[in-house]
């Protein structure tokens, strides 16, 4: 699998040149430096160059050029030309930004290049966009490149396209150069799975399925609780499907079985292991452990061992449908419950996540402190929203966290990454985050420092 091994950025914020080395065998790297050197912008640029490609965001990040180097020798280059202003009359201007991409492969002489320009979507340039956004998203254009929603929040056209692009007709998302991205470049970008965890991670989206969805101060922990409830329901549905299929074919498979089956000791050990798993699943409301157990008799005949071993094999397949969610929920609870004071995180089939005090009282998720919410949101995001092989970008994980929690963050991250199988770049101001991992730190301080 191809991995990102080095990032080079020139003229970031008009003045900084940064080089970040990320050895292929390292599971994480830590970026540190004073405010204003572009740590967040570096993360945003890496994310914008992955799937889905965010060209409008690249166009507005203040940098000159960048290179992403990969373990297979391939290099993705991006350059951003300075913004130009073209007069449109009636006091309006069209601001044009240009982005150029170039992909080179090891051992291949020809590179793949592509460029695009973007205008600001001003009133003279895209009246259809203005009318559609006003009607369907309830967002009004108040200046050539400024939009305002019903909450009074303003945004640029680029920000509008980034936030609501998946709810706009594709014709509104075209660049001013209608030049199709070459297939090799598109496939390369689509294969890069990058997940950015931003500083504003407690905020979410409401009305996610409706045409008027917009960013508001919703509680992310509540959204994740609903997400877990959905995942639990899906796991139960998959378990039901697998169980029905195995039960339907059980008699036929049992009659055809001709192998020599293990003795009573191995049968009993496997059954005990499954019972331990059932108890863990009952704790997260995926199974109801009310039925009686099976007594494994001694001196069983071959046909009895045949019946029980086939039953246990089927049970393994049925229980395996819960393995993904059980492993993640167990680790989430283990970490959270070692942090939170006088309360614990529990899992409920209907509510997803719930908090119970040491006195047994249910506590609303919104009543958690900001630090507790940050911890829960960050851990859940890493466990459930990141896929194997992904690159995770984490901006300021120390936000609202006590020093003792900060010191344990990298250890938590390593445990999660070992389960999910991802690599990560962490941008931080906190020396406690790095701790004993100071050799993994890359300074983005000004060259004069």
HELIX and SHEET records of a PDB file:
HELIX    1   1 UNK A   39  UNK A   48  1                                  10    
HELIX    2   2 UNK A   55  UNK A   60  1                                   6    
HELIX    3   3 UNK A  127  UNK A  132  1                                   6    
HELIX    4   4 UNK A  133  UNK A  137  3                                   5    
HELIX    5   5 UNK A  157  UNK A  164  1                                   8    
HELIX    6   6 UNK A  165  UNK A  167  5                                   3    
HELIX    7   7 UNK A  170  UNK A  173  5                                   4    
HELIX    8   8 UNK A  183  UNK A  190  1                                   8    
HELIX    9   9 UNK A  220  UNK A  256  1                                  37    
HELIX   10  10 UNK A  264  UNK A  283  1                                  20    
HELIX   11  11 UNK A  302  UNK A  320  1                                  19    
HELIX   12  12 UNK A  323  UNK A  337  1                                  15    
HELIX   13  13 UNK A  365  UNK A  367  5                                   3    
HELIX   14  14 UNK A  370  UNK A  384  1                                  15    
HELIX   15  15 UNK A  403  UNK A  407  1                                   5    
HELIX   16  16 UNK A  409  UNK A  420  1                                  12    
HELIX   17  17 UNK A  431  UNK A  434  1                                   4    
HELIX   18  18 UNK A  435  UNK A  440  5                                   6    
SHEET    1   A 6 UNK A  16  UNK A  21  0                                        
SHEET    2   A 6 UNK A   4  UNK A  12 -1                                        
SHEET    3   A 6 UNK A  65  UNK A  70 -1                                        
SHEET    4   A 6 UNK A  75  UNK A  89 -1                                        
SHEET    5   A 6 UNK A  92  UNK A 104 -1                                        
SHEET    6   A 6 UNK A 112  UNK A 118 -1                                        
SHEET    1   B 5 UNK A 194  UNK A 197  0                                        
SHEET    2   B 5 UNK A 391  UNK A 395  1                                        
SHEET    3   B 5 UNK A 423  UNK A 428  1                                        
SHEET    4   B 5 UNK A  28  UNK A  32  1                                        
SHEET    5   B 5 UNK A 441  UNK A 443  1                                        
SHEET    1   C 3 UNK A 140  UNK A 143  0                                        
SHEET    2   C 3 UNK A 146  UNK A 148 -1                                        
SHEET    3   C 3 UNK A 154  UNK A 156 -1                                        
SHEET    1   D 2 UNK A 204  UNK A 206  0                                        
SHEET    2   D 2 UNK A 214  UNK A 216 -1                                        
SHEET    1   E 3 UNK A 343  UNK A 348  0                                        
SHEET    2   E 3 UNK A 352  UNK A 357 -1                                        
SHEET    3   E 3 UNK A 362  UNK A 363 -1                                        
END                                                                             
